[in-house]
Amino acid sequence: MTDYNPDQSFAILSQVEAYWDALRGDQLLPKRSDIDPRGIENALEFAFILERVAPGVARLRIAGSHLSDLMGMEVRGMPITAFLTPTSRRQFSDMMEEVFELPATAMLTLKSDVGDLTARMILLPLKSDMGDTSRMLGCLMTQGDMTDTPCRFDIQRMQITSVADKMNKTIEVPTEPVPQKGFAEPTKNFEAAAKKRRPHYLRLVKSED
């Protein structure tokens, strides 16, 4: 669907996009209720469902175990921007609004602010059962070693693709993000507990859409 082809390490993202595209068929967007975990079985630990709760704000309704591993805690109910560094959050929120409003799909290349962890994220809009575009299927995969502290990422590259006209808009972002006054948040000390690896399958947490 897009011209952006992740390398083989992130091939599951392409599988999730192909599943979403198949559900869409000749419609503009599929519905949240169309998503069947069996259709993306290989991607479940990396997959998530977002709900738009305010402009630029979307919270995790369902999340695979890999996302909790990255944060070292349960992530259900958290804003997806919790995975971004403070300097990247405004840019991510603006991008997410464009994905909801056009609607469009988005592919992001990310780099952890600590260590050598890299990541790819795909965002695919969905309609709610009420017919509004307020849900999103996503997938976040990483490559490299996780640290004992929560992993947060800087945006290195974004590609936004309009669902309707397939027009691409690619935004290149410097590797070293430029600090933005007004968006930074106070740093909180993190005390890492003894790390327990979760089994690598999706731990579904169901809630009312």
Secondary structure, DSSP 4 states (H G I P E B T S, - for coil): --S----GGGHHHHHHHHHHHHHHTTSSS-BGGG--GGGGGGGGGGEEEEEEEETTEEEEEEE-HHHHHHHTS--TTSBGGGGB-HHHHHHHHHHHHHHHHTTEEEEEEEEESSTT-EEEEEEEEEE-TTSSEEEEEEEEEEES---SS---EEEEEEEEEETTT--EEEEE--SSPPP-TTT--------PPPP-PPPSS--------
